[in-house]
Amino acid sequence: MTYAPFFIEGAERPGRWLITCDHASNLVPPFVGDGDLGLPAEDMQRHIAYDIGAYAVSRLLAEQLNAPMVASNFSRLVIDPNRGEDDPTLVMQLYDGTITPANRHADAAAREARLQGCYRPYHAALARLAARPGTVIISMHSFTPQLRGRAPRPWEIGILHPEGEAFSPHLIKALQDTGDLCVGVNQPYTGYLPGDAIDTHATKPGRPNALIELRNDLICDSAGQQDWAARLAKVLPRAMQASGL
């Protein structure tokens, strides 16, 4: 079977939302170390390799919003599509205490092969879908409840956005108004990185957007994934209406 670096579902759906999932998969493509980064299988199941539960939530959410979805089909440890091409963490060597052997001495040729085989095709697909008039990009991610040696993370959901972004504040308010969620604002991370996926496809072109982080223990099974997709499918249109965009 021919390797495909991304998945698209519902390309013809009419909804103005575009659901993206940058870290959907823990797959190592066959052209990278014969499909092996040199890590134990248990590490490839951790959050360091992909965003646990995010792909399933993305698919369900896109279906409920009648909107298209695009997702990567390679581990973030192969190459991180949520980084700019010049970012030093594009090919991560050390993450949450784990060294990735195949990345430790990856040279320029290895990096270019991963850019050509994974990163650029995914971004090209995302760009094609985002080009529809009126697109609102929702970038779905998940985060671990606790990094090694760090304090527990209390947030159930986090919204990441740069100062001045027009849609995210309305989404934050709509989530806070439910009264039953611990909502992080630029938590567990701060804003965006220059050249990341949202900066490239939403912020610079002026498209409304939100980067949503869900705590992965809440979406590690089907029930949690369905619950959060349903929650977001209700609150996103409410926030859009409030924004007037």
C-alpha positions, 0 to 999 in steps of 0.5 A: 500500500502506498504511503499517504502523509495525510487524511482528508474527510468530508472535503465537499462538506459545505460547513465553513469550519475546517477541522485540522489535526496536526498530531493525529498519528504515531505512524513512522513512514517506511522511508524513515528508518524502515518505519522505526525511530529506535524508540520502545513501543510504549514510548510511541504510545505516549503523548510525545509521539502524537496527540492522544484522542485528538484525531477521533475528536476531530473526525467526530466534530467535523462530521457534526459540523458538516465540515471538512477535516484534514489530519497528518499521518506521521508522528510528530517525532518524525517531523512536527507539522506544527512548527515552521521549517526553520524551527530548531524543534522541527525534528525533535531530539529530546521531548519530556525526558525521552531522546529519539535515537533516529533524530539524534544525528539526523542530517540535512538530507534526512530532514529534507526527506521528511519535509518532502515526504510528510510535512509539505504534502500535509501543509499543501492539503491544509492550504487547499482546504483553507482557501475556501471563502469564509473558512474558520480553522479549528486546530485540534490538539491534546495535552498530557495531564502531567509532564515528567517532574512537573506539576499536574495540569488542572485545565480540561481544555485550553484555547491558544491564541495570539493577542488580537485574534478575533474569534478565540476570545468569544470561544473562551467566553462561551466555554467559561459560560458553561460553568462546569469547565476548567478553561485555560487561556494560553494554557498549557502553552502560550499562544502560537509560534511564528511559522506554526500551522495556525500562524501560516494558514490562519493568522497571516491570511487573516482567517478566524481560528482557534487552537484547542487543547484537550487534556488527553485523559478526558478523550482517551476512550470513545465515550470521552471523544464523543462527549467532547466532540458534542460539546464543541459542536454546540459551543463553536457555532454559539461563539461564532454567532457572538463574534459576528464574523 
